[in-house]
Amino acid sequence: MKRIIACMTVLLVAGVAGAKVDLTTIPTRDTVQLTIYNSADLTLVRESRALTLAEGANALQFSWANTLIDPTSLEMLPKAHAAEIDIAELVFPPRVKNLGLWNVEARSAARSPSRFRI
């Protein structure tokens, strides 16, 4: 059985205005759940973190190294203030490996627990 260890660096970029960029490291994980499927050589990772979002556009960068992650399996779900938070899209910058960028719109500034699924 292969063991897959997800190594994540997640950064929150809030308040992008002109040339000014505020970069904040998001807090540590609140919870982690692993589901291992031996027959398919597959591991499902669920993780919760509390994100602090600024009103307006927010960019959340998710990167990984030395793991085999299917980029189409990435998902982020707000667990609170869901009506005020729009996970607009997940994009993969061209010519950059192992990196996804979520564009998140918040109708007001909020601290929202969010669940990530890989």
C-alpha positions, 0 to 999 in steps of 0.5 A: 500500500502506498501512503500518500501524505498531503503536504499543503501550503495554503496562503490567503491573499486578501484585499488586492487593490492596485499595487498593494497586496496583503498576504496572510498565512491562514491558521493551522488545521482545525480538523483532518480526516483521512479515508484510505481506499487500498483497492484503488490506491487512493486517499481522500483528505478532508481538512477544516480551517477558519479563514478570515476573508476581507470584503470583496475579492479574496484569492486563496492559493493552494499548493502541494509538492511530492504528492499525486493530487488530482487537481479536479478533486479539489473543493472548498466549502464554507461552513458558516456565512455561506450565503455571503461567500461565493467560491467563484472559481478554481484556476490553475495558472499556466506553466505552474505545477502543483498550484491552484488559486481559488477566487473567493468573493465575500459580501462582508468581512468574515471569519468563516470555518471552511472545509477543504476536500482533496 
